[in-house]
Amino acid sequence: MHKSLPEFKYMTFDVVGTLIDFEGGLKDCLAGIAAEASVAIDGEEALSLYRAARYSKDADLFPDDLVRVYLEIAPKLGLPTERKYGERLRDSAGNWRAFGDSTEALARLAKNYRLVAMTNARRWAFDFFAKELGDPFYAAFTADDTGTEKPDPAFFQKVFDFVGSEGNSKDDVLHVAQSQYHDIGISRKLGLTNCWIERRHAQKGYGGTIEPAEFTEPDYHFTSMAGLADAVAVARS
């Protein structure tokens, strides 16, 4: 049996895709470029191409890698292939919006838990995301801080070490994320209790996130951050 929600001291969060709507941000930027070029694109097709390009052996840290990704997918979408458009896609990360329920839910959760960000994004991008979310985090770990990306266990170990330095353990952590590939599967293997926020519950496929080799049944499952915050409120009442 997994622990009840009130028993945790920390909640760790994937950021891009769980709290920040990166798919919407990517599609909006690409649609803007397409409109200027008088080209029509399909957003879901663009996400599929993005996913294939992003998860390659040539990938750089996110979102810097969006320059390379754009130059790879642009010809397939009929978009202009100048580097400036790839840089525009990269820089658009500074304007990506939070999901409508993220900021309020985090503020509610911060009243009872230490919120820790765990993002594959670089620190420069995370700083924008944190501000967009109302700066709710007790601590944050980015790809720059860890030198690696999830699902590498080394990323999680950095967080375990931090929690340990405060006299606690991974048993005190609930890991919250939307990505089965980057977070839910590996968190299970590492012995973490996890919570899947199924952001694409009303859509088919995995969108811009790589499909996992196998599905991991989460300990907790909600389709929104609001659902998690509501469940915590009920459990603590």
Steps between C-alpha positions, in 0.01 A plus 500: 500500500629845411501780755201727539531854363532673840801282591740655248731790583607579145339506159743494209375619163581456139448849359481498119184316402369461854483863613599690185312440174798441275292335228281807474807722500667304222186490286433871544852596397503267199154622396627858510793415276269307268257791473781736403608251232138451381520130589240291683629244752336239720593547865492133594713409197748766607515349851559155356788629287635691797495188716692297243756775450542588866581151617803437282864429577584853385272667755628793704361624831146636496383749381827595325448188288193655340723678250624165367155347523341780301753472219428126482121519495448823303544342153247230588247766599574728206639770729798729427830346601701803612669465838328814631172308511658224706627764741150646511360160598766464770438848637123445503555290814522828690134564415349155551201512727408291799203268474194679632498309828873482574566823691203478733556130568866555584415785735256273681747213522782726622307557821564140607798372298847604390469529123808403300533550124675232295531614141700393197496865393804719546506750783439803275171353381398374843533853637225608257286199590534557873393863464202397287400255775525758777840388636355222719809279530693423815788370285565433133719264298562565130709327236772755575499405868504123451707470182248252365134456407220281624449205473865468603497370861788740573259791469276351767800420720585871516155561646527204737829642628338839556208350688746292703695812591183622672469182703235342281486228235336417168221339701397854591464598133205482261623544142245674275532491121324453169772308314487125526837481326696765690345469844237244588682187387838589646354633825335162551829319439674725752242433768325837496130541548373674189203696372416510130339821372349378172489830316413339165211295640262642238744456210647201322866411518793648688523831313843654544613252765679178412291186535619266778602144422234391747226673694548537877189502715548799734436508873282810456332610179330830415425678174591841639700669773172626640397138549811433708451814711135413558592145606756637746240735647256213552768271645615765745151605613 
